[in-house]
Amino acid sequence: MTSPVSPAADAVVKPDHASRRSHFIFTDEHDQLRESIRSFAERELAPHAEEWEETTFPDWVFERMGELGFLGLSYPEEYGGQGGDYYANLVLAEEIVHANSGGLAMGIAVHTDMATPPINLFGTEEQKQGYLAPAIRGEKIACLGITEPNAGSDVSGIKTRAVRDGDEWVINGSKTYITNGHRADFIVLVAKTDPDAGYDGFTLFLVDMDSPGVVREKRLEKLGMHASDTALLAFDDVRVPYDAVLGEEGKGFYHIMWELQGERLIGAAGCVAGAQRAFDRTLEYAQERTAFGRPIGKFQVIRHKFAEMATKIESARQMVYTTAWRFQNGEYPVREISMAKLHASRVAVEVADECIQIHGGAGYMKEYGIERVWRDMRLNRIGAGTDEIMLDVIGRSFGV
Ligand SMILES: Cc1cc2nc3c(=O)[nH]c(=O)nc-3n(C[C@H](O)[C@H](O)[C@H](O)COP(=O)(O)OP(=O)(O)OC[C@H]3O[C@@H](n4cnc5c(N)ncnc54)[C@H](O)[C@@H]3O)c2cc1C
């Protein structure tokens, strides 16, 4: 048996720490995609990152990304997608961090990996032509409406109601914390259609946001993710046609639970990439900043902080990649997705916090952008399922 590294007996083998770390799920095509998304993010988005913290990022970002083919990486070519695999979406989630804007990354991810996947999987041909194809082109912006003022973690507690009236449905209720809610052209909405049917009483709807009765009530202010828009929405006797139902009537709860798996895994990939980016920037800082006559990175305490962070980031990355491999290969790995989401979001917040520490006072200053990483990353322990809900899903999967 040969060992993976088989040097000649008299050779000296040294590790090449600077070499590229490849992973078996990615091909050369993914690498090319990686390069083009990164260069787009660095050249066309990052220069505006600070400005967009004040104004939220503009809608042209969707159009431009549609033009470049980045909004439909894994969607079928017949709807304008690139026909790629799930790993292409991971590449997008990882490389968009080079825009230096967590809010932008979230707004895009909601569009590509949260609101549109149910249309691709459950939609009719008409819905795919009417919503998915323009979303892939970046002409229509999507949002996803699950959370309500009185029901977040407990999705089955939502109250928004859709009642059948002849050939139409009439929707009443409200949704909150809706990312892209102010700019969106349509919403994938979860509503209750049969209050007596338990988990079988929910249905997904595709609702045009310019329908009479849809009110974009309030632009919500947040701790971080300032470049994204977050809305409180009201639905006041909103009438939609009968065929606005997305997927099977009464199966909306199960459809949305499926959607959440992709959302959580993409979120986890974004956390790993965000943590890595903060790590890289901090490493540079620690090599330049001096104290007591040496670069701060040369203190063992600081060196060990980097070692701890790198180890955590690598563990989260391996969980995300292996879980993505399972997902891509037809498994429905809910336990592992929940673990990856839980672990990656915790790691991202821990790393961002430690990066602030290594920066000292500079870490607390807006100018260095590290405090923003912490504020942005903090959302990940709450959004798309809190840490506590992830722990519960994992625990229950063992039958306890
Ligand atoms: C910036 C931002 C963007 C968002 N974007 C969207 C979006 O686009 N679309 C959308 O639909 N939603 C969105 N959300 C909502 C998000 O998914 C919810 O905030 C999240 O699921 C938590 O729900 P909640 O806020 O109602 O908290 P709650 O459910 O009220 O939870 C409060 C606390 O109780 C804990 N808790 C609740 N139940 C349990 C339990 N069974 N066991 C143990 N602990 C429990 C929670 O973990 C948490 O710590 C967004 C949220 C934010 C902050």
The ligand as a Tripos MOL2 file, in Angstrom:
@<TRIPOS>MOLECULE
LIG
   53    58     1     0     0
SMALL
NO_CHARGES

@<TRIPOS>ATOM
      1 C1        -32.7010   40.2330    9.4380 C.3       1 LIG1
      2 C2        -33.7200   39.1320    9.3620 C.ar      1 LIG1
      3 C3        -34.1550   38.6990    8.1100 C.ar      1 LIG1
      4 C4        -35.1510   37.7200    8.0280 C.ar      1 LIG1
      5 N1        -35.6370   37.3590    6.7830 N.ar      1 LIG1
      6 C5        -36.7460   36.5830    6.7290 C.ar      1 LIG1
      7 C6        -37.4080   36.3590    5.4760 C.ar      1 LIG1
      8 O1        -36.9730   36.8190    4.4050 O.2       1 LIG1
      9 N2        -38.5440   35.6110    5.4770 N.ar      1 LIG1
     10 C7        -39.0610   35.0740    6.6300 C.ar      1 LIG1
     11 O2        -40.1080   34.4310    6.5590 O.2       1 LIG1
     12 N3        -38.4330   35.2470    7.8200 N.ar      1 LIG1
     13 C8        -37.3160   36.0070    7.8930 C.ar      1 LIG1
     14 N4        -36.6930   36.2130    9.1170 N.ar      1 LIG1
     15 C9        -37.2770   35.6130   10.3180 C.3       1 LIG1
     16 C10       -36.4390   34.5670   11.0090 C.3       1 LIG1
     17 O3        -36.4060   33.3790   10.2890 O.3       1 LIG1
     18 C11       -37.0070   34.4220   12.4290 C.3       1 LIG1
     19 O4        -36.6570   35.5930   13.1340 O.3       1 LIG1
     20 C12       -36.4960   33.1910   13.1630 C.3       1 LIG1
     21 O5        -36.9830   32.0240   12.5790 O.3       1 LIG1
     22 C13       -36.8880   33.2050   14.6500 C.3       1 LIG1
     23 O6        -38.2450   33.4550   14.8190 O.3       1 LIG1
     24 P1        -38.7170   34.6180   15.8460 P.3       1 LIG1
     25 O7        -37.9430   35.8420   15.5210 O.co2     1 LIG1
     26 O8        -40.1920   34.7160   15.7880 O.co2     1 LIG1
     27 O9        -38.2540   34.1240   17.2570 O.3       1 LIG1
     28 P2        -39.1240   33.2230   18.2760 P.3       1 LIG1
     29 O10       -39.6540   32.0470   17.5550 O.co2     1 LIG1
     30 O11       -40.0870   34.0950   18.9850 O.co2     1 LIG1
     31 O12       -38.0030   32.7500   19.2680 O.3       1 LIG1
     32 C14       -37.5680   33.5370   20.3960 C.3       1 LIG1
     33 C15       -36.5820   32.6970   21.2010 C.3       1 LIG1
     34 O13       -37.2300   31.5160   21.6870 O.3       1 LIG1
     35 C16       -36.5170   30.3790   21.2770 C.3       1 LIG1
     36 N5        -37.4380   29.2710   21.0090 N.ar      1 LIG1
     37 C17       -38.5650   29.2790   20.2650 C.ar      1 LIG1
     38 N6        -39.1080   28.0540   20.2170 N.ar      1 LIG1
     39 C18       -38.2850   27.2470   20.9190 C.ar      1 LIG1
     40 C19       -38.2980   25.8430   21.2380 C.ar      1 LIG1
     41 N7        -39.2370   25.0310   20.7690 N.pl3     1 LIG1
     42 N8        -37.2830   25.3800   22.0000 N.ar      1 LIG1
     43 C20       -36.3180   26.1870   22.4700 C.ar      1 LIG1
     44 N9        -36.2510   27.4960   22.2020 N.ar      1 LIG1
     45 C21       -37.2230   28.0190   21.4350 C.ar      1 LIG1
     46 C22       -35.7930   30.8020   20.0180 C.3       1 LIG1
     47 O14       -34.6870   29.9750   19.7350 O.3       1 LIG1
     48 C23       -35.3860   32.2150   20.3810 C.3       1 LIG1
     49 O15       -34.2310   32.1890   21.1390 O.3       1 LIG1
     50 C24       -35.6640   37.1420    9.2100 C.ar      1 LIG1
     51 C25       -35.1890   37.5600   10.4550 C.ar      1 LIG1
     52 C26       -34.2420   38.5480   10.5510 C.ar      1 LIG1
     53 C27       -33.7860   38.9880   11.9190 C.3       1 LIG1
@<TRIPOS>BOND
     1     1     2 1
     2     2     3 ar
     3     2    52 ar
     4     3     4 ar
     5     4     5 ar
     6     4    50 ar
     7     5     6 ar
     8     6     7 ar
     9     6    13 1
    10     7     8 2
    11     7     9 ar
    12     9    10 ar
    13    10    11 2
    14    10    12 ar
    15    12    13 ar
    16    13    14 ar
    17    14    15 1
    18    14    50 ar
    19    15    16 1
    20    16    17 1
    21    16    18 1
    22    18    19 1
    23    18    20 1
    24    20    21 1
    25    20    22 1
    26    22    23 1
    27    23    24 1
    28    24    25 2
    29    24    26 1
    30    24    27 1
    31    27    28 1
    32    28    29 2
    33    28    30 1
    34    28    31 1
    35    31    32 1
    36    32    33 1
    37    33    34 1
    38    33    48 1
    39    34    35 1
    40    35    36 1
    41    35    46 1
    42    36    37 ar
    43    36    45 ar
    44    37    38 ar
    45    38    39 ar
    46    39    40 ar
    47    39    45 ar
    48    40    41 1
    49    40    42 ar
    50    42    43 ar
    51    43    44 ar
    52    44    45 ar
    53    46    47 1
    54    46    48 1
    55    48    49 1
    56    50    51 ar
    57    51    52 ar
    58    52    53 1
@<TRIPOS>SUBSTRUCTURE
     1 LIG1         1 GROUP 0 **** ****
